Amino acid sequence: MFKFLILFLTLQTASAQSWSRFQLLNGCTIFSYEGKQLKNFPGQRCIFFGDGSFLSGAYDGLSLIDKNSKVLWKLPGHFHHQMNMANDGKRILALSSEVVKRKEKSCRVDKLMVISMEGKVLHTVLSDDLLRQAKLPEEARPAGADLIKDIGTPFELSHFNSFYEIPKISGDDVPAYLKTEGAFIVNGLLHAAFILTPDLKKIIHTIHIPQSLGHQIHDVQVLPNAHLLYFNNMTADSSDLNRISAIQEKDLKTDKIFFEFMAEPKAMFYSAVSGGVQALDDNHVLFSHVTTGTYIYSKEEKKLLSAIIHTHFALGKSFPSQQVKALDLSKFLAHWR
């Protein structure tokens, strides 16, 4: 459906920004900025380094692989949705899973992990511990077909989908909950977003987003200006026959929406189960739709600048794309010609 958005919005070629010379990463597949597939690596989500090594997160473990394809270490586990680096570039932020028994049911819960570059687990917490701290309901829900196949249980208590370290915040009147150095923000679909202490053990602050119906949210991140950027899968004004997604940026100082992207008509942009967003600079936002591709939007001009559909279609995979990011991977690719 979203492909017809181009009938309603004028697409223009993006100006020569620094990020327009970057590559696009979808999972472990690298594309040129124009959407040409360059390289594909093993795993469901990857992080690439300038020395030619890379992290490969998969449903059976997390591995560090060198430029000669040698596995340097592997950490067993079910790794899903998203993997990022901490701000110091020396720690891995990963979402994993664990099966627990709750109320006589075997359920999957999310396992948040901070991991060293040597493969040592530094900090970890289970998502149901966070739900109890926040006094949110621990309700077993049916898990998706892929999760049932990989985990072996039909229920889950949580479905976390993003995990970032909060950057240093600039400006005045910064909310107190953003001032803890080294704190993290994680997002639990259908629950809330949580700001956690650096050891992951305590909730500093819980963020509910009333602009979303039941907190149907992906890829929640704090920007250096104390804004919250996220992919709102189901806006509060949605209905059964008119479901609407949006890219939203909220000023956490005022709790007001600072920027919002919706299609016209609104229901032409809807992603039920996934979605990613990235601030390229103060004006430009990259976002990826679940099936149709990657888009660059100018907040000042209030228009789409690029639509790069091949980042999704070229993969030929049955499962939806979680997100696409623009990254400078030129040094990494120099080792893999």
Summary of the structure (lengths in Angstrom):
residues: 337
radius of gyration: 19.2
end to end distance: 37.0
largest distance: 57.7
contacts: 1079
relative contact order: 0.16
helix: 11%
strand: 42%
